[in-house]
Amino acid sequence: MEERRKITRVDYKVDSILVDRDSLEKYYCKVKNISPLGVALSVSSNVPSLLNRDVIIVAETLIMYADVVREEEESDGERIVALKARNFTPDVLQYLFERIGSED
């Protein structure tokens, strides 16, 4: 039997903020596309490699806790960062609740 469903990515071009869970560093980036399983971001070349890191992504109405699973160099010097969604943990939720509305 052939599978009729297909998971596709949808363009979703918005500014976003990526937070490295270990260092709590914040990086400004742009979302390129989304799917039910993850997100692809475009980051500046001066953002350090985030491969295999836990991150939190905030983009308009989307908040996601994710693993960085792939990075690819682009011809314009930027990188594409691919994220795979994770379930929120209590400490990640606590971090978000403490930061929502803060002026940091």
MARZAPA-573939 format. One record per atom (N, C-alpha, C): x negated, y negated, z; atom name; residue number from 1; chain; residue in three letters. Coordinates in steps of 0.001 Angstrom, whole numbers, plus 500000, padded with zeros to 6 digits. Example, Ala and Ser with C-alpha at 12.3 -4.5 7.8 and 13.67 -1.06 7.14 Angstrom:
486810,505690,507800,N,1,A,ALA
487700,504500,507800,CA,1,A,ALA
486800,503300,507800,C,1,A,ALA
487150,502250,507080,N,2,A,SER
486330,501060,507140,CA,2,A,SER
487100,499970,507870,C,2,A,SER
END
This chain:
499160,501176,500000,N,1,A,MET
500000,500000,500000,CA,1,A,MET
499112,498758,500000,C,1,A,MET
499405,497829,499149,N,2,A,GLU
498624,496596,499050,CA,2,A,GLU
499137,495567,500047,C,2,A,GLU
498219,494941,500750,N,3,A,GLU
498569,493898,501715,CA,3,A,GLU
499015,492663,500946,C,3,A,GLU
500216,492173,501225,N,4,A,ARG
500731,491002,500514,CA,4,A,ARG
500400,489704,501226,C,4,A,ARG
500168,489775,502513,N,5,A,ARG
499829,488561,503249,CA,5,A,ARG
498373,488224,503027,C,5,A,ARG
498077,486956,503100,N,6,A,LYS
496703,486519,502920,CA,6,A,LYS
496481,485307,503816,C,6,A,LYS
495362,485289,504500,N,7,A,ILE
495028,484137,505337,CA,7,A,ILE
494229,483169,504481,C,7,A,ILE
494779,481991,504276,N,8,A,THR
494091,481000,503462,CA,8,A,THR
493789,479772,504298,C,8,A,THR
492783,479054,503862,N,9,A,ARG
492431,477797,504509,CA,9,A,ARG
493198,476664,503853,C,9,A,ARG
493570,475692,504660,N,10,A,VAL
494311,474536,504189,CA,10,A,VAL
493463,473301,504449,C,10,A,VAL
493337,472436,503438,N,11,A,ASP
492606,471180,503639,CA,11,A,ASP
493261,470393,504766,C,11,A,ASP
492431,469830,505636,N,12,A,TYR
492896,469052,506782,CA,12,A,TYR
491798,468054,507082,C,12,A,TYR
491752,466961,506350,N,13,A,LYS
490661,465990,506420,CA,13,A,LYS
490950,464935,507489,C,13,A,LYS
490349,465100,508671,N,14,A,VAL
490518,464138,509764,CA,14,A,VAL
489208,463992,510521,C,14,A,VAL
489045,462841,511159,N,15,A,ASP
487907,462649,512053,CA,15,A,ASP
488129,463487,513300,C,15,A,ASP
487030,463929,513908,N,16,A,SER
487155,464773,515085,CA,16,A,SER
485939,464615,515985,C,16,A,SER
486045,465190,517168,N,17,A,ILE
484941,465212,518122,CA,17,A,ILE
484691,466662,518497,C,17,A,ILE
483435,467036,518493,N,18,A,LEU
483005,468379,518851,CA,18,A,LEU
482209,468263,520147,C,18,A,LEU
482542,469052,521155,N,19,A,VAL
481836,469034,522442,CA,19,A,VAL
481132,470365,522627,C,19,A,VAL
479819,470318,522852,N,20,A,ASP
479045,471523,523163,CA,20,A,ASP
479312,471869,524617,C,20,A,ASP
479836,473063,524866,N,21,A,ARG
480211,473452,526226,CA,21,A,ARG
479041,473489,527193,C,21,A,ARG
477850,473864,526730,N,22,A,ASP
476704,473967,527636,CA,22,A,ASP
476143,472601,528015,C,22,A,ASP
475911,471765,527026,N,23,A,SER
475277,470468,527292,CA,23,A,SER
476281,469348,527516,C,23,A,SER
477547,469564,527151,N,24,A,LEU
478609,468566,527185,CA,24,A,LEU
478321,467371,526261,C,24,A,LEU
477400,467566,525316,N,25,A,GLU
477140,466537,524306,CA,25,A,GLU
478338,466453,523376,C,25,A,GLU
478661,465216,522948,N,26,A,LYS
479768,464986,522036,CA,26,A,LYS
479209,464593,520681,C,26,A,LYS
479764,465170,519620,N,27,A,TYR
479334,464875,518262,CA,27,A,TYR
480550,464498,517425,C,27,A,TYR
480424,463417,516683,N,28,A,TYR
481499,463012,515787,CA,28,A,TYR
481341,463755,514468,C,28,A,TYR
482449,464257,513938,N,29,A,CYS
482415,465036,512709,CA,29,A,CYS
483741,464880,511982,C,29,A,CYS
483878,465587,510886,N,30,A,LYS
485118,465580,510114,CA,30,A,LYS
485573,467017,509896,C,30,A,LYS
486859,467252,510103,N,31,A,VAL
487425,468555,509789,CA,31,A,VAL
487569,468632,508277,C,31,A,VAL
487166,469755,507702,N,32,A,LYS
487341,469979,506263,CA,32,A,LYS
488600,470778,505992,C,32,A,LYS
488758,471890,506708,N,33,A,ASN
489927,472721,506501,CA,33,A,ASN
490196,473576,507731,C,33,A,ASN
491399,474140,507783,N,34,A,ILE
491795,474985,508912,CA,34,A,ILE
492484,476239,508397,C,34,A,ILE
492500,477257,509235,N,35,A,SER
493263,478477,508983,CA,35,A,SER
493788,478939,510338,C,35,A,SER
494637,479955,510365,N,36,A,PRO
495107,480455,511660,CA,36,A,PRO
493984,480987,512550,C,36,A,PRO
492836,481300,511974,N,37,A,LEU
491742,481893,512743,CA,37,A,LEU
490599,480948,513058,C,37,A,LEU
490552,479791,512432,N,38,A,GLY
489415,478919,512685,CA,38,A,GLY
489465,477611,511933,C,38,A,GLY
488342,476899,511995,N,39,A,VAL
488221,475557,511434,CA,39,A,VAL
486852,475423,510794,C,39,A,VAL
486749,474630,509728,N,40,A,ALA
485461,474279,509140,CA,40,A,ALA
485272,472774,509294,C,40,A,ALA
484099,472383,509789,N,41,A,LEU
483781,470979,510041,CA,41,A,LEU
482608,470540,509186,C,41,A,LEU
482541,469250,508938,N,42,A,SER
481380,468655,508297,CA,42,A,SER
480677,467799,509346,C,42,A,SER
479395,468100,509606,N,43,A,VAL
478630,467356,510609,CA,43,A,VAL
477417,466714,509966,C,43,A,VAL
476948,465657,510580,N,44,A,SER
475765,464945,510111,CA,44,A,SER
474525,465815,510284,C,44,A,SER
473510,465535,509490,N,45,A,SER
472263,466302,509570,CA,45,A,SER
471531,466086,510893,C,45,A,SER
471834,464998,511613,N,46,A,ASN
471143,464759,512891,CA,46,A,ASN
471784,465507,514073,C,46,A,ASN
472894,466227,513837,N,47,A,VAL
473492,467062,514876,CA,47,A,VAL
472673,468347,514951,C,47,A,VAL
472213,468721,516140,N,48,A,PRO
471415,469952,516252,CA,48,A,PRO
472241,471184,515880,C,48,A,PRO
471563,472265,515579,N,49,A,SER
472265,473503,515243,CA,49,A,SER
473138,473936,516409,C,49,A,SER
474353,474301,516101,N,50,A,LEU
475304,474757,517113,CA,50,A,LEU
475656,476231,516950,C,50,A,LEU
474928,476902,516095,N,51,A,LEU
475213,478306,515798,CA,51,A,LEU
475221,479138,517078,C,51,A,LEU
476257,479953,517228,N,52,A,ASN
476462,480841,518383,CA,52,A,ASN
476738,480094,519682,C,52,A,ASN
477177,478842,519595,N,53,A,ARG
477499,478050,520782,CA,53,A,ARG
479003,478036,521006,C,53,A,ARG
479409,477849,522267,N,54,A,ASP
480813,477602,522611,CA,54,A,ASP
481059,476120,522440,C,54,A,ASP
482129,475761,521751,N,55,A,VAL
482440,474348,521532,CA,55,A,VAL
483930,474117,521746,C,55,A,VAL
484254,472858,521963,N,56,A,ILE
485641,472404,521997,CA,56,A,ILE
485769,471387,520876,C,56,A,ILE
486790,471535,520048,N,57,A,ILE
487025,470607,518954,CA,57,A,ILE
488335,469870,519219,C,57,A,ILE
488309,468544,519067,N,58,A,VAL
489502,467724,519221,CA,58,A,VAL
489681,466942,517933,C,58,A,VAL
490826,467155,517263,N,59,A,ALA
491099,466502,515985,CA,59,A,ALA
492579,466166,515896,C,59,A,ALA
492901,464909,516011,N,60,A,GLU
494290,464434,515985,CA,60,A,GLU
495154,465241,516935,C,60,A,GLU
495998,466116,516439,N,61,A,THR
496918,466882,517299,CA,61,A,THR
496400,468281,517603,C,61,A,THR
495159,468550,517271,N,62,A,LEU
494580,469887,517424,CA,62,A,LEU
493487,469874,518490,C,62,A,LEU
493568,470794,519434,N,63,A,ILE
492487,471024,520395,CA,63,A,ILE
492201,472517,520342,C,63,A,ILE
490932,472862,520108,N,64,A,MET
490577,474275,519964,CA,64,A,MET
489300,474574,520748,C,64,A,MET
489279,475716,521389,N,65,A,TYR
488078,476254,522011,CA,65,A,TYR
487573,477303,521037,C,65,A,TYR
486294,477269,520686,N,66,A,ALA
485826,478130,519595,CA,66,A,ALA
484357,478489,519736,C,66,A,ALA
483964,479494,518949,N,67,A,ASP
482567,479874,518765,CA,67,A,ASP
482129,479369,517400,C,67,A,ASP
480906,478840,517324,N,68,A,VAL
480342,478478,516023,CA,68,A,VAL
479764,479756,515434,C,68,A,VAL
480299,480177,514291,N,69,A,VAL
479909,481460,513710,CA,69,A,VAL
479068,481336,512451,C,69,A,VAL
479045,480136,511849,N,70,A,ARG
478261,479977,510621,CA,70,A,ARG
477961,478513,510387,C,70,A,ARG
476786,478230,509823,N,71,A,GLU
476413,476882,509394,CA,71,A,GLU
475829,476975,507993,C,71,A,GLU
476209,476028,507136,N,72,A,GLU
475700,476007,505769,CA,72,A,GLU
475296,474582,505412,C,72,A,GLU
474113,474440,504822,N,73,A,GLU
473646,473128,504373,CA,73,A,GLU
474414,472706,503128,C,73,A,GLU
474776,471433,503056,N,74,A,GLU
475434,470860,501891,CA,74,A,GLU
474412,470074,501082,C,74,A,GLU
474706,469821,499828,N,75,A,SER
473772,469103,498956,CA,75,A,SER
473583,467650,499379,C,75,A,SER
474554,467077,500108,N,76,A,ASP
474446,465673,500534,CA,76,A,ASP
473713,465514,501863,C,76,A,ASP
473125,466583,502389,N,77,A,GLY
472371,466514,503637,CA,77,A,GLY
473192,466840,504873,C,77,A,GLY
474508,466911,504741,N,78,A,GLU
475332,467289,505877,CA,78,A,GLU
475418,468806,505954,C,78,A,GLU
476009,469318,507052,N,79,A,ARG
476191,470756,507227,CA,79,A,ARG
477664,471074,507416,C,79,A,ARG
478054,472232,506944,N,80,A,ILE
479383,472756,507231,CA,80,A,ILE
479232,473713,508402,C,80,A,ILE
480050,473528,509422,N,81,A,VAL
480043,474369,510613,CA,81,A,VAL
481364,475120,510655,C,81,A,VAL
481311,476445,510691,N,82,A,ALA
482517,477270,510731,CA,82,A,ALA
482777,477735,512159,C,82,A,ALA
484002,477568,512613,N,83,A,LEU
484396,477906,513973,CA,83,A,LEU
485405,479045,513976,C,83,A,LEU
485308,479900,514985,N,84,A,LYS
486267,480978,515199,CA,84,A,LYS
486947,480723,516540,C,84,A,LYS
488259,480678,516535,N,85,A,ALA
489027,480340,517731,CA,85,A,ALA
488812,481339,518864,C,85,A,ALA
488833,480814,520096,N,86,A,ARG
488762,481635,521320,CA,86,A,ARG
489936,481274,522210,C,86,A,ARG
490250,482148,523147,N,87,A,ASN
491264,481820,524147,CA,87,A,ASN
490671,480841,525152,C,87,A,ASN
491477,479894,525595,N,88,A,PHE
491032,478966,526626,CA,88,A,PHE
490790,479705,527929,C,88,A,PHE
489751,479301,528638,N,89,A,THR
489464,479837,529967,CA,89,A,THR
489833,478765,530986,C,89,A,THR
490041,479136,532237,N,90,A,PRO
490400,478130,533238,CA,90,A,PRO
489387,476983,533352,C,90,A,PRO
488086,477269,533252,N,91,A,ASP
487104,476187,533379,CA,91,A,ASP
487132,475251,532177,C,91,A,ASP
487423,475761,530988,N,92,A,VAL
487537,474891,529809,CA,92,A,VAL
488766,473997,529948,C,92,A,VAL
489873,474576,530377,N,93,A,LEU
491071,473764,530591,CA,93,A,LEU
490833,472696,531654,C,93,A,LEU
490124,473050,532719,N,94,A,GLN
489817,472075,533765,CA,94,A,GLN
488989,470927,533201,C,94,A,GLN
487982,471241,532385,N,95,A,TYR
487165,470216,531735,CA,95,A,TYR
488049,469283,530909,C,95,A,TYR
488947,469856,530110,N,96,A,LEU
489824,469037,529272,CA,96,A,LEU
490720,468141,530109,C,96,A,LEU
491331,468699,531152,N,97,A,PHE
492229,467904,531979,CA,97,A,PHE
491483,466768,532685,C,97,A,PHE
490246,466991,533085,N,98,A,GLU
489465,465944,533731,CA,98,A,GLU
489068,464856,532747,C,98,A,GLU
488901,465200,531489,N,99,A,ARG
488430,464255,530474,CA,99,A,ARG
489541,463525,529731,C,99,A,ARG
490741,464072,529728,N,100,A,ILE
491826,463429,528999,CA,100,A,ILE
492093,462060,529610,C,100,A,ILE
492039,461050,528767,N,101,A,GLY
492295,459684,529206,CA,101,A,GLY
491102,459002,529849,C,101,A,GLY
489956,459676,529986,N,102,A,SER
488795,459017,530585,CA,102,A,SER
488141,458098,529559,C,102,A,SER
487410,457155,530014,N,103,A,GLU
486782,456161,529155,CA,103,A,GLU
485368,456539,528735,C,103,A,GLU
484927,457799,528956,N,104,A,ASP
483564,458229,528612,CA,104,A,ASP
483283,458042,527146,C,104,A,ASP
END
